[in-house]
Amino acid sequence: MAGALKTTPRRTTTRPATPRRVTTRGAEQRQSTRLRPVPKKVSTKKHPTSKIAKAVAEKSASRGSRRLILVVLTVVIGLVLVMLAVVSFQTRIAERQMRIDRIESQIRAERDRYNALRVERSRLREPGRLEANAMSLGMEPGKGADFTSVDPITVAQVLVSTGGLDPELLETSVDPFAAYGEFKSIVGGKP
């Protein structure tokens, strides 16, 4: 008899998602109704990839997967922003390095110019050249030089007469070391 009862497989049809009323009973025996969507059935006969689409649809419907997608999207956007910042920073560094190189080349050029000017100056100040230029202007070389010594008092009188020195400074009546000599003779060699 067990073999005589045959069950026929149920046929599933696809229907649009329509809300269905579900009643629940609470502790106070109240009835409340809420709407629950009926999931759509996907026909596997039309599309060979419909199983994959169904799996993706079920996964994307869950909250956890949405949060995961948001986290992954946030991380990807963050990484892109960090990479853009690094590229911008590297560009700035390259610009500054080019500017430094340009300034260093200008410094080298100015040092070379300075050295060339020093060589030209030393050539222009050469005694032989100065002598030749002086002779071409009609000058003659000196025959010799005589030095005379001048008394310091005479120098001081000239400075006073021209207003270059205070006359009180010329008075040598008080020797500043005279008191020191007297003090040393009393004390002896002791400090």
ABEGO torsion letter per residue (X at the ends): XAAABBBBBBBBBBBBBBBBBBBBBBAAGBBBBBBBBBBBBBBAAABAAAAAAAAAAAAAABAAAAAAAAAAAAAAAAAAAAAAAAAAAAAAAAAAAAAAAAAAAAAAAAAAAAAAAAAAAAAAABAAAAAAAAAAAGBBBBAEBBBBBBBAAAAAAAAAAAGABBAAAABAABBAAAAAAAAAAAAEABX
